Amino acid sequence: MLSGSFQGESVKAFITGITGFAGSHLAESLLPKAEVWGTYLHDDFSNIDGAPGLNLIRCDLTEKNTVCQAVERVRPDVVFHLAAQSSPSISLKDPGETLKANIFASLNVFEAVADISPNTVIVNIGSGDEYGDADQGDLPVTESAELKPLTPYAVSKIAQDFLAYQYWRSKGLKTIRCRPFNHFGPRQSEAFVSADFAKQIAEIEAGVKAEKVIRVGNLGAEKDFLDVRDVIAAYGVLADRGEYGAVYNICSGRAVKIQRILDILVSFSTERIEVVRDARKMRSADTRVLYGDASKLKLLGWAPEYSLEEGLEDLLNYWREKVRA
């Protein structure tokens, strides 16, 4: 990571949403190599407590003036734009806030960089959810596949993705677009399926839940999963060697049933756990099968290193510690 044009401690990396799940992992990976800055909105620093040396700026990205002030202060070499309302389920309940948070925040970031620091490289974080209800004949989806969003979250990510393209074309902004598929690991919110399962298992083991029952939604969906460490490694490769204006899938290239995720996590526990379907955990719209083709990214030298089992065990151990605490 940062092995090419961004090598050296003089590099300034700026992460929007640095206190979040992926943002905190990215910050840790960059700290030995770069001067790391980042924005946060809420005063929860639990994800970055073990990463001293970060430079933090409180910033509401939907307020243009504060974004401009942050970019003026840092003048970064590279921006990793991760900040977002990232839950598809939450977006179905509150689409307006999701669209506002994700689209207008991105617009403000692009505007500020274009006006103040036009030589800054921006790695824009989209989502594999942009492909949505992909035709089975198009699997694995490449970057040229038709976009068929199923949630307001996915719509917001398409808008953000296309803004990044438009600012490259119209203003020469050095944007690199990527579409990470499902990823998991320590610090992930229980709003996401792998972490939800892990938390429930940890609560059963700790005696927090009286019943030894995991409540689940749709276990039949098949999706593309990666360890968060492989995803942030891809962000670094793209910052170094990505083509401006281009888009890259970040994915494993295989579909895994949600049932398989659950089975692996349960296998790490000695408890006898019952699985119960819960209608409240079902989405009104969900992908049946979706997995991607990362050939374009692999040509830049990236390849996943962590197995599904390894990453899920780390996730479960994180929730075990969190529940005990």
N, C-alpha and C positions, 0 to 999 in steps of 0.2 A: 504493500500500500504506500502511496506517495513515493514510489521508487523512481519516477521519471522526472518530469518537469517541475514537480512540487517537492522534490527532495530537499531536506535541510531544515534546521530549526528556525530559520528566518521566515519560513512560510506561515502565513496567517490563514487558518481554516476557520470558517464561520458556519456554525450549525444552528439552523432554526429548529426550535423544539429540542434543545440539548438535554433537557431533563426527562425526556420521554424514553420509551422502550428502546427503539433502535438508536435514537440520538445519543443516549448515554453509552451504549456499546461502541458507537462510532467515536465518541470523544475519547474513551479509554484507549482505543487502538491508535488514535492519532497523536496522543500526548507525547510519546517518546520522540516524535519526528517533527512536530509542528507546534506553533503557538495557537492554542485552541480557544476560540471565542464562541459564545452561543447565546441564544435568546431563550427566555422562559417567561411564563405568564403567571403561573400559580406557585405559591411558596412551598412546594414539596420537592425537596432536594434528596430524597432517599435513594434515588437511582444513581446519584453521582457522589455520594458521601465518600466512596473509596477512591475518588479520582481528584486529588489535590492538584492545583496548578491551572484550573480552568478559569477563564475570564467570562463572567456572566453579566448579561444585560437584560433587565426586565423590559419587556417590549410586547405590546399588543400589536400584532402584525396587521390587524385590520385598520389601524390608525397610521395613515401615510407619513405624517410628520415624525412619529417616533421611529418608524422604520428608516426614514432618511437620516435621522440623527444617529442611529446605530451603525448604518453603513458608512456615514461620514467619520465616525469615531474609529472604526476598525479598518476600513479600506482593505478588505480581505483579498487574498489571492484566489481563494475558492470558497464558494458558498454551497453547502449541502442543505437543500431546502426540504426538511422533513416535517416541519410543524404542520399539523392538520388535525381535524376531527376525523379519526381513522377507523371508526367502527361502522360497518355497513348497517348493523342492527339499530344503532342509535340514529343513523341517518333516516331510517324508515319512520322513526317516531318523531323526528324533528328535522325535516328536510331543509327548511329555511336557514337554520343556524349552520348546518353543514355546508350548504352552498356559500353562505356568507364567509364562514371561517376559511374555507379552502380556496375559493376563487379569488376573493378580494385580498386576502393575505398574500397570495401568490402574485397578483397584479402589483401590489405595493412593493414587493421584493424586486420584481423585474424593473419597475419604474425607478426605484432608488438606485439600483446597480447601474442601469443605463445612464442615469443623469450624473451620478457621483463617482462611480468606479467602473467605467465601461470595459476595462481589461480583465475584470474578475470573471472567472469561470464559474458557472452555476450548474451543479448537478441537481436536476429537478426530479423529485421522487413522485412518480405516478403510482399505478397499481395494476396488477394482473386482472383485477376486477373490471377494468375497462373493457375486456373482451366479453365478459358476461355470459350470455346465452349463446356460446359459440356453436356453430354447426359441427356435428361429429366428424364430418368429412374434412374439416379444417384442422383437426387435432393431429399433433401438437400445434398450437397457434404460433405463428411467426409474427413479427412486428407489423407485417402488412395485412394481417387478418382484419375483417370488419369488426368494428367496435359495437357491442350490443349490451349496454349497461342495464343492470337489473335493480340498482339502488341509487338513491340520490348521491351517496358517497361516490359511486362509480362515475356518475355524471360529472360531479365536481372534479374528479381526477382527470377526466377527459378534457374538461375546460382548462384546467391547469396545464396539462400536457400540451394542448394546442396553443395556449398563450406562450409557453416556452418556445415553441416552434415559430410562432408569429414574431416574437421579439428577436429571434435570431435572424429571420428573413427581413424584417422591416427596419431593425435598429442595429443589426450586427452583434447582438448580445451573444456571448459565448455559452449558450445553453447546451447541456447534454441531458437528454431525456431518458428515463428508465422506468420500467414497469416491473417492480418486484412482486412476485406471487406470494402466497401465504408463507409467513415465517414465524418462528417461535423461539423461545429461550427464556432464561431468567429475566425477571422484571416485567414480563408481559402481563397486561391486564386480563382479569378474568372475563372481560367482555369478549374475548376471543376463545374459540372452541378448545384448543389444546390446553391453554391456561385454565379454563373453566373446569375441565376434567381433572387437571393436576391439583387445583385448589380443593375440589371436592374430595379427592382421595386423601390429601393431606389432612383435611378436617376430620375425615373418618378415622384415620390413624391416630390423630391427637385426641379423639373423643369429643370433639367439638360438635359433631353431628351425632345425634342420638341413634338415628337409623344408619345402617351401613348400606346406603343407597346412593347411587349416582343418577341424577336426573339429566336426561339428554334430549336433544332435538333430533334432527335428521342425520342418521348414521350412514345412509346410503350414498350421500354425495361423495364424489371423488375429486380431489383437488391436489394441487402441486404444492409441496411443502419443502422449506429449506430452514436450516439452522440460521439464526440471526447473524452468527459470525461469518457465515458464507456470504450473506447479503451485504454486510458492511464492507467486506473485502471487495465485493463487486463495485461498491461506490468508490472506493479508492482507485481501483483500476480505471474506472470511467473518468475520474478526475485527471488521471495521468494521461490516458491514451484514447479517451472517447472522442468521437467525431462531433463537432459542433452542429447542432440542429438535428442530429440523428437520435433514434430511439432504440433502446436495448431491453430485451426481456432478461429478467433475473429469475431463474427458475431451475428446478431439478430435471425437468424433461420427463417426468413420470407422474401418473395419477395415483393417489393413495386414498383409499376409502376412509371416511371419518371413523368407521368401525375399527379399522386397523390402528388408528391413533389411540383410540380408547383401549383396545386390547393390549397394546404395548405398555401404556401407562399402568393399567391394572396389573400386568404381569410383574411390575416392580414392587408390588405390595403383597404382604402376607395376609392381608385381611380378605375375608370372603365378602365380596361386594356384589350387591344386586344392582342391575341396570333397569331404570324405569323411564319410559318415554314421557315427556312433559310437553304438552301443546304450547306452553308459553315460551318454549325455547325454539319453536319452529319459525322460520322466516316465511313471510308471505310470498317471497320470490327468492329462489336460490338456484345456483348452478347445479346441473346434474353431474357433468364431467367436464373438468377444465384443467389442462396442463399445457405447458409452453415449450417452446424451442429456444434454447439459449445459444445456438450456434454462433450467432453474431458476436455475442459477448465473449465466448470462448476463443474466438480468433484474436482477441486482445490479450489472451494469456490467463484468463480466469477459469477456475474449475472448483466445484464444491469439494470440501475436505471432510465435512462432518456427517456421520451417519444419522439416520432418522432416530434410531434407538439412543444414540449418544446424546443428542440434543434433547430428546424427551426426558431422559433420566435427569439431565441438568435442570430442566424446567421443574420437574417434580421435586427435586431436592431444594430448589429455591422456595417453592411453596411450603414445603415442610418446615423450613427455617422461619418463613414469614408467619405461618400459623402458630408455631411454637412461641414466637416472640410476642 
